[in-house]
Amino acid sequence: MRIIFMGSPDFAVPTLQALVDAAHEVVCVYTQPPRPGGRRGKELTRTPVHRRADDLGIEVRHPKSLKSAEEQEAFAALESDMAVVAAYGLILPQAILDAPKHGCLNVHASILPRWRGAAPIHRAVMAGDPVTGVTIMQMEAGLDTGPMLTMARTPIEDKTTGELTEELAEIGAQLMVGTLIDIEMLHPLEQDDAEATYAAKIDKAEARIDWARPAEDVVRHVHGLSPFPGAWFELDGQRVKLLRAEIAEGEGAPGEVIDDRLAIACGEGAIRPVELQRAGKPKMDLDTFLRGNAVSKGSVLG
């Protein structure tokens, strides 16, 4: 097929690569514009998809919007059979959705209709879902409301959002390639709007750990926000990110350190950090952290 690929972050890269490896003709890649980054924020940084497309020798376009007639005409002029979308980051106007011969397919990182929206992986982990997955859906004007073509599932267990994102990216890539092979035999399934939940974008204000919550909730909160933006607490007036945690034995007042290896009491039960990160420092395991940051039993964390 002649395919237009639309994606931006690391999650989308395996799908782009899989389409090329499957001998589809990716005629153009659309991605988010380069943004200030690098040293002191002065250099413009290309998205991971942009970098991979450059390596593959594929034309890259990065408009700030697709609403203008000029952009829509340029998109239609590619005469594609299909557009494949994976975490692109822009709303697609109806004219864009209608331009490819066979429409637009989206790689969505949830089991739809659960967790429509911007942060499906984070929300699934934070909610304590036992299973998540990838859905390939036909795109329409609504937010992740289109008919579903194929689906794959994977257990969440104690995985962080970062680990799940990598896993689902690979699952989604292979699922998309298989979907394109079987596209003419598949029967789209409409979503049940009554079962839909919305995965709101993660707000950094959510990241502060609330020790009054039950220990299981705190662990899910930590894993759901790892590695970004990172759940955090205060120690000696400075933020410490908690990137992985586990349930610990014991109890106490919320936020109280209840043993010599940083078990922390919650509203119910307790947790123990497994991986932590101070501002400007690399992440470290608990033993390494404690060697440089003595936290005495009985301390109360902010």
C-alpha positions in Angstrom: 0.0 0.0 0.0 0.9 3.7 -0.4 0.8 4.8 3.2 1.1 8.1 5.0 2.5 7.6 8.5 1.6 10.0 11.2 3.3 9.8 14.6 5.7 11.5 16.9 7.1 9.8 20.1 9.1 6.7 20.7 5.9 4.7 20.9 5.2 5.3 17.2 8.7 4.3 15.9 8.2 0.5 15.8 5.0 0.9 13.7 6.8 3.1 11.2 9.7 0.6 11.0 7.3 -2.4 10.7 5.5 -0.8 7.8 8.7 -0.3 6.0 10.0 -3.8 6.8 6.7 -5.2 5.4 7.4 -3.5 2.1 4.7 -1.0 2.2 5.5 2.3 0.4 5.6 4.9 3.1 5.3 8.0 0.9 5.5 10.6 3.6 5.7 10.9 7.4 3.8 13.6 9.4 5.1 14.4 12.8 5.2 17.2 15.4 7.5 20.1 14.6 11.0 20.2 16.1 10.9 21.8 19.6 13.6 23.6 21.6 15.7 21.1 23.5 19.2 19.8 23.7 21.9 21.9 25.5 20.3 24.8 27.4 17.2 24.4 25.2 18.7 26.3 22.3 18.8 23.5 19.7 15.7 22.3 17.9 15.1 18.7 18.6 13.3 16.4 16.1 10.8 13.9 17.3 11.9 10.2 17.5 9.7 9.5 14.4 11.3 12.4 12.5 14.7 11.0 13.2 13.8 7.5 12.1 12.1 8.7 9.0 15.2 10.7 8.1 17.3 7.5 8.6 14.9 5.7 6.3 15.1 8.4 3.6 11.3 9.2 3.9 10.0 12.7 3.3 9.0 14.4 6.6 6.4 17.1 7.1 5.7 18.8 10.4 2.9 21.3 10.1 1.7 23.0 13.3 -1.9 22.4 12.1 -3.8 20.5 9.5 -6.7 22.9 9.4 -5.7 25.0 6.4 -6.9 24.3 2.9 -3.2 24.3 1.7 -2.2 21.6 4.1 -5.2 19.5 3.3 -4.6 19.8 -0.4 -0.9 18.8 0.1 -2.0 15.8 2.1 -4.5 14.7 -0.5 -2.0 15.2 -3.3 0.0 12.3 -1.9 -2.8 10.0 -3.2 -2.3 7.4 -0.5 -4.2 4.2 0.0 -4.2 4.7 3.8 -2.9 6.8 6.6 -1.6 5.0 9.7 -1.6 7.0 12.9 0.2 6.3 16.1 0.4 9.0 18.9 0.6 11.8 16.3 -0.5 14.6 18.6 -2.8 16.6 16.3 -6.5 16.4 15.7 -7.2 15.2 12.1 -9.9 17.3 10.4 -12.5 15.5 8.4 -10.8 16.4 5.1 -7.7 14.6 6.2 -9.6 11.6 7.4 -11.4 11.4 4.0 -8.3 11.9 1.8 -6.7 8.4 1.8 -8.5 5.8 -0.4 -9.2 3.5 2.5 -9.3 6.0 5.3 -7.1 6.3 8.4 -6.2 3.6 11.0 -5.0 4.4 14.5 -2.8 2.4 16.8 -4.4 3.1 20.2 -2.7 1.8 23.4 -5.7 0.5 25.3 -8.5 -2.1 25.0 -11.2 0.2 23.6 -13.6 1.6 24.6 -11.8 1.7 27.9 -9.3 4.6 28.1 -10.0 6.7 25.1 -7.9 9.8 25.1 -4.4 11.1 25.6 -2.9 8.9 28.4 -4.3 5.4 28.2 -1.2 3.6 29.5 -0.7 5.8 32.5 -4.4 5.6 33.4 -4.6 1.8 33.1 -1.7 1.4 35.4 -2.9 4.0 37.9 -6.4 2.5 38.0 -5.0 -1.0 38.8 -6.3 -2.6 35.6 -5.1 -6.2 35.4 -4.8 -6.2 31.6 -4.3 -3.6 28.9 -3.5 -3.8 25.2 -3.6 -2.3 21.7 -6.6 -1.6 19.5 -6.4 -0.9 15.8 -9.4 1.3 14.9 -10.8 3.1 12.0 -10.5 6.8 12.7 -13.5 9.2 12.7 -14.1 12.7 14.0 -14.7 11.6 17.6 -11.9 11.0 20.1 -11.0 7.4 19.7 -14.6 6.5 19.0 -14.1 4.7 15.6 -14.9 1.1 14.8 -12.4 -1.5 16.0 -10.6 -3.9 13.6 -8.2 -5.9 15.7 -7.0 -6.1 19.3 -4.2 -7.6 21.4 -3.9 -7.8 25.2 -1.1 -8.1 27.7 -1.1 -8.3 31.5 0.0 -5.2 33.5 1.3 -7.0 36.6 4.0 -4.8 38.2 5.1 -3.0 35.0 5.6 0.7 35.0 4.2 3.0 32.3 7.6 3.2 30.7 7.9 -0.6 30.4 4.4 -1.0 29.2 4.9 1.7 26.6 7.8 -0.2 25.1 5.9 -3.5 25.1 2.7 -2.0 23.6 4.7 -0.2 20.9 6.1 -3.5 19.6 2.7 -5.2 20.0 1.0 -2.4 18.1 3.5 -2.5 15.3 3.0 -6.1 14.6 -0.7 -5.9 15.1 -0.9 -3.1 12.5 1.1 -5.1 9.9 -1.2 -8.1 10.4 -4.3 -5.9 10.2 -3.2 -4.5 6.8 -2.7 -8.1 5.5 -6.2 -9.1 6.6 -7.9 -5.7 6.0 -10.3 -6.9 3.4 -11.5 -9.8 5.5 -12.0 -7.9 8.8 -15.4 -6.8 10.0 -15.3 -3.5 12.0 -16.9 -3.7 15.4 -18.6 -0.5 16.7 -17.6 0.6 20.2 -20.1 0.6 23.1 -20.1 4.2 24.2 -21.8 3.2 27.5 -18.6 1.3 28.5 -16.2 4.1 27.5 -13.8 5.7 30.0 -11.6 8.7 29.3 -7.8 8.8 29.8 -7.2 12.5 30.6 -3.8 13.9 29.9 -1.4 13.6 32.9 -1.2 16.9 34.9 2.1 17.4 36.8 0.0 18.4 39.8 -1.1 14.8 40.1 2.5 13.7 40.7 2.9 14.5 44.4 2.4 11.3 46.4 -0.4 11.3 48.9 0.7 9.0 51.8 -2.9 9.0 53.1 -3.9 6.7 50.3 -3.8 2.9 50.7 -0.4 1.3 49.9 -1.7 -0.5 46.8 -2.9 2.8 45.4 0.4 4.5 46.1 2.3 1.7 44.3 0.0 2.0 41.3 0.4 5.8 41.3 4.1 5.5 41.4 4.3 2.9 38.6 1.7 4.8 36.5 3.8 8.0 36.5 7.2 6.2 35.9 9.3 7.4 34.3 7.5 10.6 33.4 6.5 12.9 35.0 7.5 10.8 38.1 5.6 10.6 41.3 7.5 12.5 44.1 7.8 13.3 47.8 9.8 15.7 49.8 12.9 14.8 51.7 14.8 17.5 53.6 12.9 20.1 51.5 13.9 18.6 48.2 11.8 16.6 45.7 12.7 12.9 45.3 11.1 11.0 42.5 9.9 7.5 43.3 10.1 5.4 40.1 9.3 1.9 41.4 7.9 0.7 44.7 6.6 -2.5 46.4 4.3 -3.3 49.3 6.0 -3.5 52.7 5.1 -4.8 56.1 4.2 -2.6 58.9 2.0 0.4 59.7 2.2 3.9 61.1 1.1 7.5 60.5 0.9 8.4 56.7 4.3 9.4 55.5 6.2 8.0 58.5 9.4 6.0 57.9 8.8 2.8 59.9 12.1 0.9 59.5 15.7 1.4 58.6 15.2 0.6 55.0 12.8 3.4 54.1 9.5 1.5 54.5 6.9 4.3 54.4 3.5 4.0 56.1 0.4 4.9 54.1 -3.3 5.3 54.9 -3.5 1.5 54.9 -0.3 -0.6 54.9 3.1 0.6 53.8 5.4 0.7 50.7 9.1 0.4 50.2 10.9 2.4 47.4 12.8 0.2 44.9 14.1 2.9 42.5 14.4 6.6 43.3 15.8 9.7 41.7 16.9 13.1 43.1 16.6 16.1 40.9 19.5 16.3 38.4 20.8 12.8 39.4 20.5 9.4 37.7 18.0 6.9 39.1 19.3 4.6 41.7 18.2 1.5 43.7 17.3 1.7 47.3 20.6 0.6 48.8 22.5 3.1 46.7 20.1 5.9 47.6 20.4 5.1 51.4 24.2 5.2 51.3 24.0 8.8 50.3 20.7 9.8 52.0 20.3 8.5 55.5 16.7 8.5 56.5 16.1 7.6 60.1 13.2 5.5 61.4 10.4 7.8 62.7 11.0 10.5 60.1 7.9 11.9 58.4 8.1 12.6 54.7 6.4 15.5 53.0 
